[in-house]
Amino acid sequence: MAMELSDLLEYAKHTYHIEEEHKWADWPGFSVLSHPDTGKWIALCMRQWDSETGELIERVDLKCEQSSLREFRAPWLTLPVRMKGYHWVGIAFTHETSAAIVRTLFDRAITYGKPRGYTVVLDQNTGPSETVHRDTALPFSGSSYRPDKVNVPVEITQMRKMNSTLGDLKSVRNKTFYKQAVFMKDYEDDYPWQGDFFHYFSTYRDLNTPQLRGYFSWRTKIRKGIYEPIPLSAAYIYVYELLNGIGAASDEDRLAKIREFVNQSVKAGIFQTSDYRTVEDWIPALGILLGLRPEIIAKYADDTFLKRDAVLEKLMKPREYSDEDVLEALKFIAGKKLDKSPAVAHERGAFLFAEAWRIGTETTFDSGNTLFALCFGARGTTRWYPLINAVYYEEHTPKDQDYVLNSMHSLHCRNGIWTQEGYDPRKEQKSLLAAFLHEADCKFRRYLKTGRYLQEKEADAWALPIINAAIQADRKAVLEASRPKITIDLSGLEKIRSDALKTQNSLLTETETMPDLLMEAPHAEEPDVTEEPELNTALPLDPVYVKILRKLLKDEPVQDIIREQHLMPALIADTVNELFYDEIGDTVLLCEDDRLAVVDDYREDIEQLIGGTK
């Protein structure tokens, strides 16, 4: 997900308690972030309005070593804009800016900015070069205190020799960790963990000997299903091991063990909600890198994985899904506010909201887009950085491949560079979707008479034709459902025909059976048939409704017609009022206790619009 400057400021505040400082009143778009320990600048934040494009340009110069430019090679990562020196790099916040990389660089800026200690050598005669002197606590005179000696297992000693001298280069760090993890994959220990430990992207080299022994002892118990507390930074080392296949029997087992560890760690208090969110993102990313099938990844990923893809597919093809499915998809995007609507809770609510969305996806606006395209944008391609914020080592450059998650989301690797194709959540127009759903909620509450009515917004009147069409579709559906269903059993039709033919033959007279005689039938007088008068009205109103209105205008009872036609008085009133509203602008037909009555003030208007009372 792309990062904005505001996201970086939020990360600095919550992670390091660093507040943004505005130091220049004449340049309000400029601010700085200072190191929490030294007070020195580590970031210069810049905001500038581009009058040509009408967009706000956001950048930051970050003090984190220019070697990062070679390490990450991203188009939005450049030389500094304002600051000078090889310590600084520039970051442009665009739709491609990786939040994971920016956070990594900011963590690095914090590390580089920490005050460092120094050793003062008073005696240059240090002895042989192979002699190493270590700091040792000296006991007070007469004291019985002696420092504890920590046994250093030979495996730990050998593992330490694998440490690289090339510093913090990410690729070297990850490769070194992988080699050490493979070497220590079966190591067990029995030494209690003590004290605190905090480090970003922690690996074995960041632990001292007691901590290493404590970690491997803790890991020994974890592998036996015993979960004990340990600092979060140490727990991440175990996750890094599993990401790299250490302690897993197969590729799928990597995902299974990470899933189990997250679940059990939450129960044991090792992970809090905010801590394991990152690990949850690693599970599907790892599965994709390993080429596991989507259904296997979904088995171990959390419930939110692919949820948005499934929701967008339902909203893009709503005719292929039930009313309830479409409504649930809208609620997922809109949030809890829509779920609290009394219109949603109504028995007709699911159909109304789903049908309104269906009509919207079939309506082309002046821009040439449907409602779906306006709300979610077009399908596009962006860069994907899998496991960029984890300690993960790939021995070989991944081969060119195409990985299809579903019809809405696919990933592609070319020359070791990953891209993903789908609907970018950053281009989602939530305000437009919220406006449509608000207007729909307003109209549906009044139509369903739920109470707690909302105020319609004039600016969102563009949505009304779609919403009114959904109401008309609902009225039609209710009317159809109210009509009696007649079922004819055709299984005995042939027997009926046979019996009728026999009866007909038996009734023929002798004269009728004589083939040579022509009998002229007498002319029958045409019956006197009184035809129903033609119903000419100015509105597209059902003839039965017109008949009812004419009787009401003459103060004649209409209960027999309603009963014969299996109609509902309330539905008649709603339909008539809706059709007459554009012409009269008010309610013309009242319904109280299932009895209909016209509003006296509009009798002449009604009579004129329905073509008289005869």
HELIX and SHEET records of a PDB file:
HELIX    1   1 LEU A    5  TYR A   16  1                                  12    
HELIX    2   2 SER A   67  PHE A   72  1                                   6    
HELIX    3   3 ALA A   99  GLY A  113  1                                  15    
HELIX    4   4 VAL A  154  ARG A  160  1                                   7    
HELIX    5   5 LYS A  170  PHE A  183  1                                  14    
HELIX    6   6 TYR A  204  ASP A  206  5                                   3    
HELIX    7   7 THR A  209  ILE A  222  1                                  14    
HELIX    8   8 LEU A  232  LEU A  243  1                                  12    
HELIX    9   9 ASP A  251  ALA A  268  1                                  18    
HELIX   10  10 THR A  273  LEU A  289  1                                  17    
HELIX   11  11 PRO A  294  TYR A  300  1                                   7    
HELIX   12  12 LYS A  307  MET A  316  1                                  10    
HELIX   13  13 PRO A  318  GLU A  320  5                                   3    
HELIX   14  14 ASP A  323  ALA A  334  1                                  12    
HELIX   15  15 LYS A  336  ASP A  339  1                                   4    
HELIX   16  16 PRO A  342  ALA A  345  1                                   4    
HELIX   17  17 GLY A  349  THR A  361  1                                  13    
HELIX   18  18 LEU A  371  PHE A  376  1                                   6    
HELIX   19  19 PRO A  425  LYS A  427  5                                   3    
HELIX   20  20 LYS A  430  LEU A  448  1                                  19    
HELIX   21  21 GLU A  458  ALA A  463  5                                   6    
HELIX   22  22 LEU A  464  SER A  482  1                                  19    
HELIX   23  23 LEU A  490  GLY A  492  5                                   3    
HELIX   24  24 LEU A  493  SER A  506  1                                  14    
HELIX   25  25 THR A  511  THR A  513  5                                   3    
HELIX   26  26 PRO A  543  LEU A  553  1                                  11    
HELIX   27  27 GLN A  559  GLU A  564  1                                   6    
HELIX   28  28 PRO A  569  ILE A  584  1                                  16    
HELIX   29  29 ASP A  600  TYR A  602  5                                   3    
HELIX   30  30 ARG A  603  LEU A  609  1                                   7    
SHEET    1   A 5 PHE A  30  SER A  34  0                                        
SHEET    2   A 5 TRP A  41  ASP A  50 -1                                        
SHEET    3   A 5 GLU A  55  LYS A  63 -1                                        
SHEET    4   A 5 TRP A  88  ALA A  92 -1                                        
SHEET    5   A 5 LEU A  77  THR A  78 -1                                        
SHEET    1   B 4 GLY A 380  TRP A 384  0                                        
SHEET    2   B 4 ILE A 417  GLY A 422 -1                                        
SHEET    3   B 4 HIS A 409  ARG A 414 -1                                        
SHEET    4   B 4 GLN A 401  ASN A 406 -1                                        
SHEET    1   C 2 LEU A 589  GLU A 592  0                                        
SHEET    2   C 2 ARG A 595  VAL A 598 -1                                        
END                                                                             
